[in-house]
Amino acid sequence: MRSTLVRRTVLTASAVSLALLSTACGSDKADDKVGGATPTPSGAASAAAAAPAAKAKTDAELVALLVTQTELPTHAVRAATPAELAAAASAGSDKPECLPLVKAQSTAPVGTPVGRAGTKAVAVPKSAGEVLGATVTSIALASYEGKGADAAFASVKAAATACAGGYTGSQSGDSLKISKVVPGAPITAGDEALAYTAVADVDGEKASTELVVVRKGNIIATFSAVSPSGSAEQPKAVVEIQAKKLG
């Protein structure tokens, strides 16, 4: 029933996100930033290789990089609650190869970051009739030492490919069957970006979530969007503003 779908979706943005895991998006073309970084001239690449790796940021430094209410007036921005963070940390999957995707969808850390920070952005309805269709986007930043961010990004991409046919995600004792993960609308942001749309069966009805993963240097930004209506919109404005703050 729709009422049940609404209740389960609102329960926590991350809980349904996890269930509606999405699939790798973008093309494998060398000039397409979705799914891979834009190639750099050999000279620039050599210089980048010779440059020392940026130091990983702390929790406090990442908090300062999170998008704010002032920067995103079309949304209501609030910090994630302790209960939501605890639920995200419990993310699991019936298929081990899908776990990086499940973690990203739940805004739980992929790999072992040094610093973490997160917030939520709820789209402000333009009318009373749009309240139940408002998209809720969970935003998480994670900073890594060395090549940790590259590895985390690659693991999500590999998981999305391996798990395109579906799996079951779990969180805080609840589970949900993901029927498929399909390419999301292409995103150009950071050094490389991926976008996914996931479809799940919730009480006999289809529900979808949108996931965007952006790597900028040694920082991974994940955006997991759900809607009480059961069908979320890709949070393009949120991704664009947050990505700009990462440099």
C-alpha positions in Angstrom: 0.0 0.0 0.0 1.1 3.5 -0.7 0.8 4.5 3.0 3.2 1.7 3.9 5.6 2.9 1.2 5.5 6.4 2.5 6.1 5.3 6.1 9.1 3.1 5.2 10.7 5.7 3.0 10.4 8.5 5.6 11.7 6.2 8.4 15.2 7.2 7.5 16.5 8.5 4.2 19.5 6.2 4.5 17.3 3.1 5.3 15.4 3.2 2.1 18.4 4.5 0.2 20.2 1.3 1.1 17.3 -0.7 -0.2 17.1 1.1 -3.5 20.6 0.8 -4.5 21.5 2.2 -7.9 23.8 1.3 -10.7 26.7 2.6 -12.4 26.1 5.4 -14.7 27.9 7.1 -17.4 29.9 6.0 -20.3 33.3 4.5 -20.5 34.4 7.0 -23.1 37.8 8.5 -22.4 36.3 12.0 -22.7 33.3 11.4 -20.4 33.9 12.4 -16.8 31.0 10.2 -15.6 32.6 7.0 -14.5 36.2 8.2 -14.9 38.4 11.3 -14.6 38.9 13.4 -17.7 42.3 12.6 -19.2 45.1 15.1 -18.6 48.0 15.9 -20.9 51.0 13.8 -20.3 53.0 16.7 -18.9 50.3 17.6 -16.4 49.9 14.0 -15.5 53.6 13.7 -14.8 53.5 16.9 -12.6 50.5 15.6 -10.7 52.3 12.3 -10.1 55.4 14.1 -8.8 53.3 16.4 -6.5 53.0 15.2 -2.8 49.6 13.8 -1.9 47.3 16.1 -0.1 46.9 15.6 3.6 43.6 13.9 4.6 41.1 16.3 6.3 39.8 15.8 9.8 36.1 15.6 10.7 36.1 19.3 11.7 37.7 20.3 8.4 35.1 18.4 6.4 32.3 19.9 8.4 33.5 23.3 7.2 33.2 22.0 3.6 29.6 20.8 3.8 27.0 22.8 1.9 25.0 25.2 4.2 21.5 26.5 4.3 22.6 29.9 3.0 24.2 28.2 0.0 21.2 26.0 -0.7 18.1 28.1 -0.2 15.9 25.7 -2.2 16.3 23.1 0.5 16.0 22.7 4.3 19.5 21.7 5.4 20.0 19.8 8.7 22.6 17.6 10.3 22.1 13.8 10.4 20.8 12.5 13.7 22.8 10.0 15.8 20.1 7.4 15.1 20.5 7.9 11.3 24.3 7.7 11.6 24.0 4.4 13.6 21.6 3.0 11.0 24.0 3.8 8.2 26.9 2.1 10.0 24.9 -1.1 10.1 24.5 -1.4 6.3 25.0 -4.9 5.0 24.3 -7.0 1.9 23.5 -10.6 1.1 26.3 -10.4 -1.6 29.7 -9.3 -0.3 30.6 -7.9 -3.7 27.7 -5.4 -3.3 28.8 -4.0 0.0 30.7 -0.9 -1.2 27.5 0.1 -3.2 25.3 -0.6 -0.1 27.6 1.5 2.0 27.7 4.4 -0.4 23.9 4.3 -0.8 23.6 4.4 3.0 26.2 7.2 3.3 28.3 4.9 5.4 32.1 5.1 4.8 33.6 3.0 2.0 37.1 1.9 2.9 38.9 3.6 5.9 38.7 7.4 5.7 40.5 9.7 8.1 37.8 12.2 8.4 34.0 12.1 7.9 31.1 14.6 7.9 27.5 14.6 6.8 24.3 16.5 6.5 20.8 16.2 4.9 19.0 18.5 2.4 15.2 18.3 2.0 13.8 20.0 -1.2 11.4 22.7 -0.2 8.0 21.9 -1.8 6.7 24.6 -4.2 3.2 23.8 -3.2 1.3 21.8 -0.6 0.6 19.1 -3.1 4.4 18.5 -3.5 5.1 17.7 0.1 5.0 13.9 -0.3 7.1 14.1 -3.4 10.0 16.2 -1.8 13.4 14.6 -2.4 15.5 14.0 0.7 19.3 13.9 0.0 21.8 12.6 2.4 25.3 14.1 1.9 28.4 12.5 3.2 32.1 13.6 2.8 35.0 11.3 3.6 38.7 12.1 3.3 41.5 9.5 2.8 45.2 9.2 3.0 47.2 8.2 0.0 45.2 6.5 -2.8 42.3 5.7 -0.4 39.8 7.9 -2.2 40.7 6.4 -5.6 40.3 2.9 -4.2 36.9 3.7 -2.5 35.6 5.2 -5.8 36.7 2.2 -7.8 35.2 -0.2 -5.4 31.7 1.5 -5.7 32.0 1.4 -9.4 32.9 -2.3 -9.5 30.1 -3.1 -7.1 27.6 -1.3 -9.2 28.6 -3.4 -12.2 28.7 -6.7 -10.4 25.3 -6.1 -8.7 23.3 -4.6 -11.6 21.0 -7.6 -11.4 19.9 -6.9 -7.9 20.5 -8.1 -4.3 19.2 -7.6 -0.8 20.3 -4.8 1.4 20.0 -4.7 5.1 20.1 -2.0 7.8 19.3 -2.0 11.5 17.6 -5.4 11.3 15.4 -4.5 8.2 16.0 -5.8 4.7 14.8 -4.9 1.3 15.1 -6.5 -2.1 16.7 -4.5 -4.8 15.5 -5.7 -8.2 17.9 -3.8 -10.4 20.5 -1.1 -10.6 20.6 1.0 -13.8 22.6 4.0 -15.2 21.6 7.3 -13.7 21.6 10.7 -15.5 25.3 11.6 -16.3 27.0 13.9 -13.8 30.1 16.0 -14.4 31.7 17.0 -11.1 35.0 16.7 -9.3 37.8 14.6 -10.8 35.5 11.8 -11.5 31.8 11.0 -10.8 29.3 8.2 -11.0 25.5 8.3 -10.9 23.1 5.4 -10.3 19.4 4.8 -10.1 18.2 1.9 -8.0 14.9 0.2 -8.1 13.4 -1.8 -5.3 10.2 -3.7 -4.5 8.5 -2.2 -1.4 5.4 -4.0 -0.3 4.6 -4.8 -3.9 5.3 -1.4 -5.3 8.3 0.0 -7.2 10.4 2.6 -5.5 13.6 4.2 -6.6 16.5 6.1 -5.2 19.3 8.2 -6.8 23.0 7.9 -5.8 25.8 10.1 -7.0 29.4 9.6 -6.0 32.0 12.3 -6.6 35.8 12.1 -6.0 37.7 15.4 -5.7 41.3 14.7 -4.9 41.4 12.6 -1.7 37.8 13.4 -0.8 34.7 11.3 -1.7 31.3 12.9 -1.6 28.2 10.7 -1.8 24.7 11.9 -2.4 21.8 9.5 -1.7 18.4 10.7 -2.5 15.0 9.2 -1.7 11.4 10.5 -1.7 8.3 9.7 0.3 6.5 9.4 -3.0 8.7 6.4 -3.8 10.5 8.1 -6.8 13.3 10.5 -6.0 14.8 13.1 -8.4 18.5 13.2 -9.0 19.8 16.1 -6.7 21.7 17.9 -9.4 21.6 21.3 -7.6 22.8 19.8 -4.4 25.6 17.9 -6.1 26.7 21.0 -8.1 26.9 23.3 -5.0 28.6 20.8 -2.8 31.1 19.8 -5.5 32.1 23.5 -5.9 32.9 23.8 -2.2 35.4 20.9 -2.6 37.5 23.0 -5.0 
